[in-house]
Amino acid sequence: MTEREKMLSGRLYRADDEELLEARLRARKLTHAYNATGPEEGERRRELLGELFGQTGERIYIEPTFRCDYGANIRVGEGFYANFDCIILDVAPVTIGRNVFFAPRVGVYTAAHPIDAGVRAEGLEFGKAVTIGDDVWVGGNVVINPGVTIGSGVVIGSGSVVTRDIPSHVVAVGNPCRVLRPITQKDRDYWLRLREEYHQNS
């Protein structure tokens, strides 16, 4: 297996492999170009993200600055939005569903290092995939750790550190992040009422 194949399969691998160095350089160039664009260059930004990511929808918006390791291992659905200073370390696949919103300074980390110091010092590392469902809102300064799956319809509170899977249709918060409560019909009724008031007053 190549080091890239080992990396994507979750095995130990060496990041200083020539193929991986070239892939990271490609991502650095594309993110540098993206972060240098002006706010009026929406079409250019979409083109760069389409080249960088493994898959995107038509509606995608990421506020610069944005950083990632490879980009090619990131797949996002329609209607993805990330606010300022988003970091996605995609040494393993990162799959993000439709209508997902990231607040500022969200970090999605698939990269990990061995606990044993001797093995770690040899330059061996590994990754675990992260999956985020549809209709998820991730609050500011949230860290999503390697191997986590977040269900659909979830709200993750600001400052949370997500170390384990989160089921669908809940509010979760904390360090480590835990389910606070389910999202219910009462929540939906409340926000539908506010939306109706908004349209009546527009």
N, C-alpha and C positions, 0 to 999 in steps of 0.2 A: 504493500500500500504506500502511496505517496503521503507526505506529511499533511497535505491538504485533505486527503481522504481520511486520514486518522483524525484530524481536527474535527471534520464535519460529522464523524461517527461517534464522537465523544471519548475517543481513546487519548492517551498521552501522545503528545506531538512536540516538535521543536518549531518555535515561531521564527527562528532564524533561517529557515529553509528558503532557498532562492525564489521558488515560485510564490511563497507567501510574502516574502519581502517585496516582490514586484506587485503583488495584488494590493498590499497595503499602500505602496507608493501611489498606485492608481487612485485609490480612495482618497489619499491625502491631497492629490492634485485636484480631484473633483470637488472635495469639500472646501478646499481653498478657493476655487473658482466660485463656488456657491456662496460662500461667506463674503466674497468681495462684490457680489451683485448689489445693485441699488433697489430700493423698495418699489420702483416703477418697473422692474424687470421680471414681472411675474411669469411670462412665457419662458424666458431663459432659465429661470429657477426650475420650472416644471421639466424642461428638457434635461437639465443637469441631474435632477432626482431620478428621472426615467433612465438615464445612463448609469447612475450610481447604484440604484436599488435592483434587487432581483425581480420585483414586481411592485407596481403602484396602480392606484386608480387614477381616473381623470382629475378628480378633485383631491388635491393634496397641497398642503401649505405648511412649511416649516420656517419659523423665524430664525434667521441667523443669530448667533452662531450655532452650527450643528457639527457634531463630530461622530465618526464611526470608524471601525477597524477596516472593514472590507466593503460594506454596502451591498455587495452581491448576495449576501445571506439574509437580507432584510426583505420581507414581503409585507406590504401594507394594503389594506382594502380601501374602498371608496370613502372619501370624506375624512381623511386623516389630517389632523392638525397638531403640530407641536410648537409650543411657545419657546421663548429664548433659552439658549444654552442646553439643548437636549444632547445627550450622549448615548449612543447605542454601540456597545462592544459586541459585535456579531461574529465571534469566532465559531459559534454554533448558530443554527437557524433561529431567526426571530420572526414570528408570524403575528401580525396585528390585523384585527378584523375591520369591519366597516364602522364609520362614524366614531372613531376613537379620538379623544382629546387629551393631550398632554399639557399640563400647566408648566411654568418655567422650571428649569433645572431638574427635569426628570432624567434619571439614569437607568438604562436597561443593560444589565451586565450578564453576558453568557460566559465570560472568561473566568477561569478559576485556576488556582495553583495547588500543588500537593501540600498537605499538612506537614509531611516530613521535610525538615529543612534540607537534608542532604539531597533528596530527590529534586526538591525545588531549586537548589543551587545548580543542578545540572542543566537547567534551562528547559526542563520538561513542564508542560502545562496541559490543560484540557478545558473543554467547554461543555455546557449543558444548555439545550434549547429552551427558549422562552416563548410562550404562546399567550396572546391576549385576545379575548373574544370580541364580539361586536358591541357597540354602544357603551364603551367604557370611558369613564372620566378619571384621569390620574392627576391628583393634586400636586402642588408645587413641592420641589425638593424630595420627591419620592425616589427610593432606590428599589429596583426590581432585580432580585438576585438570580443566579444561574439555576435553571431547571424548573422555574415556576410556571404554572399555568393559572391564568386569571380568566374566570368565566365571562359570560356576556351580561350586559346591563349592570355593571359593577361601578361603584364610586370608591376610589381609594383616597383617604384623607391625606392632607398635606403632611410632609415630614415622615411618612410611613416607610418602614423597611420591610419589604415583602420577601419573606424567607420560605414560605410554603404556599401551596395552592390555595386559591380563593374561589369559592363556588359562585355561581351566577346569581344576579339580582340581590346583591347585598351591599351595604355600606361597611367598609373595613378600614381600620386605622390602627396606628401604633407601631412600636418597635419592640418585638416583632409584630408585624401587622396581623390583626385578628378581626374576625367578623364582629361588628358592633350591633347590627340589626339587619333584618330583611328589608328590602324595598317593596312596599305594599301598594295596593289599590288606593289607599288613603293618600299616599304620596302623589300618585298620578292624578287623583281628583284635585288635590291642592294646586298642582302646577297647571293643570288644564284650566282651572278657574282664573288663575293669574294671567294666563295667556288670553283668555276671553276678555278680561278687563283691559289688557293691553290693546287688543284690536278695537274694542269699543271706544277707547280714548285716543285712537290714532287718526 
